Amino acid sequence: MKKGTMGVGGAALFTLCAVISLDTLTAVASIGVCAIGWLLLTLVVFVIPYGKITSELSTTYPGQGGIYDWVLRAFGRRWAARTSWLYWINVGLWMPAVYILFAGIFVELFAPGLSLPWQVTMCIFLTWLTVWICNLSADIGVWVTKVGASLKILVILLLGGGGFWYGMTHGMANEFTLSAMLPSASNVSAFLPALVFNVIGFELVATLSGEMSAVRELPKSLFLSIGLTAGLYLFSTVGILMALPEGEVGLLSGVVDTLRILFADLSLGALMVKLVGGLTLLTLLGNMVAWTMGSSRAAAEASAEGELPRPWGKLSQRYGTPVGANTLTGLVSTAVILIHALFAKSADDLFWSLFAFSSCIALLPYLMMFPAHVKLRLQDPKRSRPYRVSGNLMVQGVYAGQCLLVITAAIILFIFPGLSASEVDWHYSGPVLCGVVLTLVMGEAVVKRASENRNQTHKMDQAFL
């Protein structure tokens, strides 16, 4: 992409494509009518402060490293390297979950009875298609994310609008009373993490600051995308719950099940289910392209600074895209898919545990990002801030603390969905927890290796001088 060609609308669509996740859309609706209250509460307590903090950081410290740059300035090389590792590896771990779901929906819609080996082959093909797109120029990648965002909006409008129509013509499937819509902890512990995961990624567009026509306009893009995201999630959640009773909203095949109910009375209902379901599949590809582009750029920036090993920093000579980090993402995803194939009896056997594991990794970098905002206010108070979060330092601490509390709760509930120790299912929680610990240990090894390489290079330079 030519420098300075992405405007407010393009940046908002890129962010929308990264943030809105149709793969967990029905997981939020499955909470029940109280999901409406939880969405609004999450918007006020987490999303708005998160958007403000991201706007200040991205305009005050613009650069293609994004979250890596901010943590580097606040807490130094080692913590920045850890953050960059987690930010990058989560995509390689999340991608298999998304494409396993893709294969499952594809089979249900278009190829019933397709064997598991062919589904695995499909997942691997999609992984490397994603890598190939991201290795091309940023123009291509951003175009794919724009199409993905547009399709997400269309699918959500169809889901929500269809739900409203179904509820009006067949009667409401649930009661939308004020008491029913208020947040309730009775059945939310397993699905609140998915709700939080559904609203992260607003900072990702900061890695494309070099392509923006005016970085100062980034807050407009962020808050436009926040408004659209909140509105679309609320619209789709209400629509789904108008058509399906709380207990009948599925977690994985929920979108397809909802479509079948919504279009059951139409003469072309089966065709509509396939058409909208096919569009949903395309949005999953767009989602992974957006996250791979952003995370790989941050990893390449970290590699250029010596915080990650050199392979992560390899750039395309023609396009300047981070082909090294992209390719490594593809290798991680392929390995996880093949491991999944050895243990899974069907395409969705391990989806939720794999999704929970990768989501924990995705949330961990934010434990450093929000404190970095407060730290940079303390150590760099005189820097010009084109966008400044209003309030004194105590207000900044409250905003950061709110966000940290939400992220921490989501991580804990991803690993331990039960609210009490007696409800812990170690057959589920054990592998997820072990996966998180193993990823952290691997990250320490990678960061240590990069540090040794950097020190060795520095000694050689000193000797040469």
C-alpha positions as semicolon CSV with decimal commas, in nm:
position;residue;x (nm);y (nm);z (nm)
1;M;0,000;0,000;0,000
2;K;0,128;0,345;-0,086
3;K;0,213;0,551;0,218
4;G;-0,069;0,771;0,334
5;T;-0,353;0,619;0,129
6;M;-0,571;0,475;0,408
7;G;-0,830;0,719;0,538
8;V;-1,067;0,719;0,834
9;G;-1,318;0,488;0,666
10;G;-1,055;0,236;0,556
11;A;-0,899;0,225;0,902
12;A;-1,244;0,181;1,060
13;L;-1,327;-0,109;0,827
14;F;-0,990;-0,275;0,897
15;T;-1,058;-0,247;1,272
16;L;-1,415;-0,371;1,231
17;C;-1,289;-0,674;1,040
18;A;-1,036;-0,751;1,314
19;V;-1,269;-0,699;1,610
20;I;-1,606;-0,848;1,513
21;S;-1,591;-1,228;1,541
22;L;-1,878;-1,421;1,386
23;D;-1,720;-1,744;1,514
24;T;-1,824;-1,652;1,870
25;L;-2,127;-1,435;1,789
26;T;-2,380;-1,691;1,913
27;A;-2,169;-1,770;2,221
28;V;-2,265;-1,424;2,349
29;A;-2,634;-1,472;2,260
30;S;-2,628;-1,810;2,436
31;I;-2,587;-1,623;2,766
32;G;-2,953;-1,528;2,725
33;V;-3,140;-1,199;2,735
34;C;-2,904;-1,074;3,007
35;A;-2,638;-1,068;2,733
36;I;-2,783;-0,729;2,636
37;G;-2,701;-0,591;2,979
38;W;-2,356;-0,752;2,975
39;L;-2,282;-0,600;2,633
40;L;-2,378;-0,252;2,750
41;L;-2,184;-0,291;3,075
42;T;-1,876;-0,415;2,887
43;L;-1,906;-0,118;2,651
44;V;-1,905;0,133;2,939
45;V;-1,656;-0,035;3,173
46;F;-1,411;-0,174;2,919
47;V;-1,453;-0,080;2,552
48;I;-1,479;0,299;2,588
49;P;-1,177;0,334;2,826
50;Y;-0,988;0,086;2,606
51;G;-1,065;0,294;2,296
52;K;-0,957;0,617;2,466
53;I;-0,628;0,469;2,588
54;T;-0,556;0,317;2,246
55;S;-0,629;0,650;2,077
56;E;-0,382;0,834;2,299
57;L;-0,106;0,575;2,266
58;S;-0,137;0,534;1,889
59;T;-0,134;0,908;1,815
60;T;0,132;0,998;2,074
61;Y;0,367;0,714;1,980
62;P;0,290;0,629;1,616
63;G;0,486;0,343;1,465
64;Q;0,439;0,007;1,301
65;G;0,519;-0,180;1,622
66;G;0,192;-0,077;1,788
67;I;0,157;-0,241;2,129
68;Y;0,523;-0,352;2,117
69;D;0,640;0,011;2,086
70;W;0,425;0,125;2,378
71;V;0,538;-0,148;2,616
72;L;0,901;-0,096;2,506
73;R;0,889;0,272;2,598
74;A;0,718;0,203;2,929
75;F;0,884;-0,113;3,061
76;G;1,191;-0,181;2,850
77;R;1,314;-0,446;2,609
78;R;1,241;-0,768;2,796
79;W;0,874;-0,696;2,866
80;A;0,826;-0,559;2,515
81;A;0,972;-0,879;2,372
82;R;0,740;-1,094;2,585
83;T;0,443;-0,886;2,478
84;S;0,537;-0,910;2,111
85;W;0,581;-1,288;2,137
86;L;0,236;-1,335;2,290
87;Y;0,074;-1,092;2,046
88;W;0,222;-1,283;1,753
89;I;0,187;-1,645;1,871
90;N;-0,181;-1,605;1,961
91;V;-0,268;-1,568;1,593
92;G;-0,093;-1,893;1,501
93;L;-0,281;-2,067;1,783
94;W;-0,618;-1,903;1,714
95;M;-0,610;-1,959;1,338
96;P;-0,656;-2,339;1,369
97;A;-0,965;-2,290;1,587
98;V;-1,118;-2,051;1,333
99;Y;-1,043;-2,274;1,036
100;I;-1,157;-2,590;1,218
101;L;-1,487;-2,408;1,267
102;F;-1,476;-2,302;0,899
103;A;-1,442;-2,666;0,795
104;G;-1,722;-2,775;1,029
105;I;-1,965;-2,513;0,893
106;F;-1,860;-2,590;0,533
107;V;-1,933;-2,959;0,585
108;E;-2,270;-2,887;0,741
109;L;-2,371;-2,652;0,459
110;F;-2,214;-2,795;0,147
111;A;-2,049;-3,134;0,200
112;P;-2,218;-3,357;0,460
113;G;-2,007;-3,662;0,533
114;L;-1,676;-3,505;0,428
115;S;-1,405;-3,705;0,603
116;L;-1,184;-3,559;0,874
117;P;-0,865;-3,586;0,660
118;W;-1,025;-3,368;0,394
119;Q;-1,139;-3,121;0,659
120;V;-0,782;-3,105;0,791
121;T;-0,657;-3,047;0,436
122;M;-0,906;-2,760;0,401
123;C;-0,780;-2,601;0,724
124;I;-0,418;-2,622;0,611
125;F;-0,506;-2,476;0,270
126;L;-0,684;-2,182;0,435
127;T;-0,385;-2,125;0,663
128;W;-0,147;-2,088;0,374
129;L;-0,397;-1,886;0,171
130;T;-0,398;-1,640;0,463
131;V;-0,018;-1,633;0,469
132;W;-0,003;-1,578;0,092
133;I;-0,248;-1,286;0,108
134;C;-0,054;-1,124;0,393
135;N;0,276;-1,171;0,206
136;L;0,140;-0,967;-0,083
137;S;0,126;-0,589;-0,070
138;A;-0,065;-0,418;0,212
139;D;-0,307;-0,299;-0,058
140;I;-0,428;-0,656;-0,109
141;G;-0,449;-0,734;0,260
142;V;-0,641;-0,416;0,343
143;W;-0,876;-0,478;0,049
144;V;-0,951;-0,827;0,184
145;T;-1,024;-0,683;0,529
146;K;-1,256;-0,420;0,380
147;V;-1,450;-0,691;0,198
148;G;-1,451;-0,900;0,516
149;A;-1,586;-0,609;0,722
150;S;-1,857;-0,536;0,465
151;L;-1,964;-0,901;0,461
152;K;-1,973;-0,909;0,842
153;I;-2,203;-0,609;0,846
154;L;-2,427;-0,776;0,585
155;V;-2,442;-1,109;0,771
156;I;-2,517;-0,939;1,103
157;L;-2,789;-0,726;0,947
158;L;-2,944;-1,037;0,796
159;L;-2,922;-1,227;1,124
160;G;-3,055;-0,942;1,334
161;G;-3,316;-0,831;1,081
162;G;-3,428;-1,188;1,023
163;G;-3,460;-1,237;1,397
164;F;-3,671;-0,925;1,435
165;W;-3,897;-1,036;1,149
166;Y;-3,929;-1,388;1,289
167;G;-4,009;-1,260;1,637
168;M;-4,276;-1,023;1,506
169;T;-4,444;-1,287;1,291
170;H;-4,408;-1,594;1,515
171;G;-4,397;-1,435;1,858
172;M;-4,099;-1,348;2,077
173;A;-3,889;-1,651;2,175
174;N;-3,779;-1,471;2,496
175;E;-3,916;-1,199;2,721
176;F;-3,725;-0,873;2,692
177;T;-3,812;-0,726;3,030
178;L;-3,581;-0,486;3,213
179;S;-3,510;-0,742;3,484
180;A;-3,426;-1,008;3,223
181;M;-3,184;-0,776;3,042
182;L;-2,990;-0,677;3,353
183;P;-2,646;-0,845;3,386
184;S;-2,665;-1,172;3,577
185;A;-2,381;-1,391;3,701
186;S;-2,594;-1,704;3,714
187;N;-2,504;-1,838;3,371
188;V;-2,237;-1,606;3,238
189;S;-1,913;-1,757;3,370
190;A;-1,853;-1,978;3,065
191;F;-1,941;-1,715;2,804
192;L;-1,834;-1,376;2,944
193;P;-1,476;-1,443;2,827
194;A;-1,603;-1,483;2,470
195;L;-1,783;-1,149;2,506
196;V;-1,457;-0,979;2,611
197;F;-1,264;-1,155;2,334
198;N;-1,522;-1,023;2,087
199;V;-1,425;-0,662;2,162
200;I;-1,044;-0,671;2,156
201;G;-0,827;-0,569;1,863
202;F;-0,894;-0,195;1,835
203;E;-0,521;-0,124;1,871
204;L;-0,434;-0,346;1,575
205;V;-0,477;-0,068;1,319
206;A;-0,190;0,122;1,486
207;T;0,049;-0,120;1,314
208;L;-0,068;0,030;0,982
209;S;0,004;0,389;1,082
210;G;0,252;0,416;0,795
211;E;-0,031;0,362;0,548
212;M;-0,268;0,616;0,705
213;S;-0,318;0,954;0,544
214;A;-0,320;1,122;0,887
215;V;-0,237;0,942;1,210
216;R;-0,412;1,223;1,400
217;E;-0,738;1,100;1,248
218;L;-0,694;0,755;1,406
219;P;-0,919;0,829;1,706
220;K;-1,205;0,906;1,467
221;S;-1,155;0,566;1,304
222;L;-1,135;0,390;1,639
223;F;-1,449;0,544;1,783
224;L;-1,636;0,495;1,455
225;S;-1,545;0,127;1,465
226;I;-1,636;0,106;1,837
227;G;-1,979;0,254;1,769
228;L;-2,041;0,021;1,475
229;T;-1,915;-0,282;1,668
230;A;-2,139;-0,212;1,968
231;G;-2,442;-0,146;1,750
232;L;-2,393;-0,456;1,536
233;Y;-2,337;-0,686;1,833
234;L;-2,647;-0,554;2,009
235;F;-2,858;-0,576;1,694
236;S;-2,755;-0,935;1,616
237;T;-2,788;-1,050;1,979
238;V;-3,140;-0,909;2,013
239;G;-3,239;-1,053;1,674
240;I;-3,110;-1,401;1,754
241;L;-3,284;-1,401;2,094
242;M;-3,611;-1,285;1,936
243;A;-3,606;-1,600;1,722
244;L;-3,443;-1,863;1,946
245;P;-3,516;-1,949;2,310
246;E;-3,215;-1,906;2,539
247;G;-3,143;-2,277;2,572
248;E;-3,151;-2,339;2,197
249;V;-2,875;-2,098;2,090
250;G;-2,584;-2,320;1,990
251;L;-2,220;-2,234;2,053
252;L;-2,047;-2,354;1,738
253;S;-2,312;-2,414;1,471
254;G;-2,533;-2,141;1,615
255;V;-2,513;-1,913;1,312
256;V;-2,619;-2,191;1,075
257;D;-2,892;-2,314;1,312
258;T;-3,023;-1,959;1,345
259;L;-3,027;-1,910;0,968
260;R;-3,222;-2,232;0,920
261;I;-3,488;-2,120;1,165
262;L;-3,509;-1,768;1,024
263;F;-3,545;-1,878;0,661
264;A;-3,747;-2,196;0,721
265;D;-4,072;-2,040;0,592
266;L;-3,923;-1,902;0,270
267;S;-3,945;-2,089;-0,059
268;L;-3,577;-2,022;-0,117
269;G;-3,490;-2,075;0,249
270;A;-3,235;-2,351;0,191
271;L;-3,058;-2,140;-0,071
272;M;-3,053;-1,839;0,162
273;V;-2,898;-2,049;0,439
274;K;-2,621;-2,162;0,204
275;L;-2,566;-1,811;0,068
276;V;-2,547;-1,634;0,405
277;G;-2,352;-1,926;0,554
278;G;-2,102;-1,899;0,269
279;L;-2,062;-1,526;0,333
280;T;-1,999;-1,606;0,700
281;L;-1,717;-1,838;0,598
282;L;-1,556;-1,560;0,394
283;T;-1,564;-1,329;0,698
284;L;-1,358;-1,584;0,893
285;L;-1,084;-1,557;0,629
286;G;-1,097;-1,177;0,649
287;N;-1,066;-1,194;1,028
288;M;-0,748;-1,400;1,012
289;V;-0,595;-1,179;0,741
290;A;-0,647;-0,868;0,958
291;W;-0,493;-1,025;1,270
292;T;-0,205;-1,186;1,083
293;M;-0,116;-0,856;0,915
294;G;-0,115;-0,664;1,242
295;S;0,055;-0,919;1,466
296;S;0,326;-1,001;1,211
297;R;0,411;-0,634;1,165
298;A;0,451;-0,595;1,541
299;A;0,669;-0,907;1,551
300;A;0,885;-0,783;1,262
301;E;0,934;-0,452;1,440
302;A;1,041;-0,639;1,754
303;S;1,282;-0,850;1,549
304;A;1,433;-0,538;1,392
305;E;1,505;-0,413;1,744
306;G;1,663;-0,745;1,837
307;E;1,380;-0,849;2,072
308;L;1,274;-1,149;1,863
309;P;1,503;-1,373;1,655
310;R;1,597;-1,268;1,302
311;P;1,354;-1,500;1,112
312;W;1,062;-1,294;1,246
313;G;1,208;-0,981;1,089
314;K;1,245;-1,100;0,730
315;L;1,068;-0,862;0,492
316;S;0,958;-0,903;0,133
317;Q;1,203;-0,721;-0,094
318;R;0,919;-0,631;-0,329
319;Y;0,636;-0,538;-0,094
320;G;0,804;-0,479;0,242
321;T;0,558;-0,715;0,410
322;P;0,675;-0,929;0,707
323;V;0,706;-1,259;0,520
324;G;0,916;-1,415;0,796
325;A;0,659;-1,365;1,072
326;N;0,373;-1,454;0,836
327;T;0,538;-1,781;0,734
328;L;0,614;-1,874;1,094
329;T;0,247;-1,808;1,178
330;G;0,151;-2,051;0,903
331;L;0,388;-2,316;1,038
332;V;0,249;-2,284;1,392
333;S;-0,109;-2,305;1,266
334;T;-0,032;-2,609;1,049
335;A;0,133;-2,790;1,340
336;V;-0,164;-2,725;1,570
337;I;-0,410;-2,841;1,304
338;L;-0,218;-3,166;1,254
339;I;-0,200;-3,225;1,630
340;H;-0,573;-3,160;1,650
341;A;-0,630;-3,419;1,375
342;L;-0,453;-3,686;1,580
343;F;-0,685;-3,644;1,877
344;A;-1,016;-3,519;1,739
345;K;-1,295;-3,755;1,643
346;S;-1,484;-3,478;1,465
347;A;-1,415;-3,122;1,350
348;D;-1,557;-2,953;1,660
349;D;-1,433;-3,191;1,935
350;L;-1,154;-2,964;2,056
351;F;-1,278;-2,632;1,919
352;W;-1,372;-2,466;2,247
353;S;-1,064;-2,576;2,444
354;L;-0,839;-2,469;2,154
355;F;-1,026;-2,140;2,127
356;A;-1,001;-2,084;2,505
357;F;-0,629;-2,158;2,504
358;S;-0,552;-1,923;2,214
359;S;-0,781;-1,655;2,359
360;C;-0,593;-1,658;2,691
361;I;-0,272;-1,597;2,498
362;A;-0,444;-1,319;2,302
363;L;-0,554;-1,143;2,621
364;L;-0,220;-1,160;2,806
365;P;-0,049;-0,871;2,614
366;Y;-0,319;-0,632;2,737
367;L;-0,198;-0,689;3,092
368;M;0,104;-0,483;2,985
369;M;-0,064;-0,236;2,748
370;F;-0,293;-0,067;3,000
371;P;-0,024;-0,016;3,269
372;A;0,202;0,118;2,989
373;H;-0,046;0,403;2,936
374;V;-0,019;0,512;3,302
375;K;0,359;0,464;3,309
376;L;0,409;0,677;2,996
377;R;0,195;0,953;3,145
378;L;0,429;0,949;3,447
379;Q;0,765;0,930;3,270
380;D;0,683;1,133;2,958
381;P;0,436;1,403;3,072
382;K;0,559;1,682;2,844
383;R;0,521;1,495;2,515
384;S;0,261;1,638;2,277
385;R;-0,048;1,418;2,274
386;P;-0,268;1,485;1,967
387;Y;-0,541;1,290;2,145
388;R;-0,537;1,303;2,523
389;V;-0,758;1,102;2,758
390;S;-0,924;1,358;2,983
391;G;-0,867;1,352;3,357
392;N;-0,571;1,355;3,595
393;L;-0,336;1,066;3,665
394;M;-0,579;0,910;3,911
395;V;-0,846;0,897;3,639
396;Q;-0,598;0,729;3,406
397;G;-0,527;0,472;3,677
398;V;-0,899;0,403;3,719
399;Y;-0,945;0,355;3,342
400;A;-0,644;0,123;3,321
401;G;-0,753;-0,063;3,636
402;Q;-1,103;-0,124;3,497
403;C;-0,959;-0,267;3,178
404;L;-0,708;-0,483;3,367
405;L;-0,983;-0,622;3,588
406;V;-1,196;-0,720;3,288
407;I;-0,903;-0,882;3,107
408;T;-0,792;-1,072;3,417
409;A;-1,146;-1,200;3,483
410;A;-1,175;-1,316;3,121
411;I;-0,844;-1,505;3,136
412;I;-0,942;-1,680;3,461
413;L;-1,286;-1,775;3,330
414;F;-1,143;-1,901;3,000
415;I;-0,928;-2,145;3,199
416;F;-1,179;-2,217;3,478
417;P;-1,535;-2,168;3,346
418;G;-1,683;-2,279;3,680
419;L;-1,715;-2,007;3,944
420;S;-1,618;-2,234;4,236
421;A;-1,330;-2,474;4,286
422;S;-1,571;-2,768;4,316
423;E;-1,686;-2,706;3,959
424;V;-1,343;-2,714;3,799
425;D;-1,332;-2,968;3,518
426;W;-0,963;-3,055;3,501
427;H;-1,015;-3,258;3,182
428;Y;-1,090;-2,922;3,021
429;S;-0,898;-2,675;3,239
430;G;-0,581;-2,886;3,269
431;P;-0,487;-2,886;2,898
432;V;-0,578;-2,518;2,860
433;L;-0,366;-2,418;3,161
434;C;-0,076;-2,638;3,049
435;G;-0,093;-2,486;2,701
436;V;-0,074;-2,132;2,842
437;V;0,222;-2,220;3,067
438;L;0,403;-2,399;2,783
439;T;0,356;-2,097;2,555
440;L;0,500;-1,866;2,822
441;V;0,800;-2,096;2,870
442;M;0,860;-2,112;2,494
443;G;0,838;-1,735;2,481
444;E;1,106;-1,700;2,748
445;A;1,334;-1,928;2,544
446;V;1,274;-1,728;2,225
447;V;1,329;-1,394;2,400
448;K;1,647;-1,523;2,566
449;R;1,781;-1,643;2,231
450;A;1,713;-1,305;2,073
451;S;1,881;-1,128;2,364
452;E;2,192;-1,347;2,330
453;N;2,206;-1,276;1,955
454;R;2,171;-0,902;2,019
455;N;2,447;-0,903;2,280
456;Q;2,675;-1,104;2,054
457;T;2,617;-0,863;1,767
458;H;2,686;-0,569;1,997
459;K;3,016;-0,723;2,112
460;M;3,122;-0,784;1,753
461;D;3,043;-0,425;1,662
462;Q;3,243;-0,300;1,962
463;A;3,538;-0,521;1,867
464;F;3,525;-0,395;1,509
465;L;3,526;-0,036;1,627
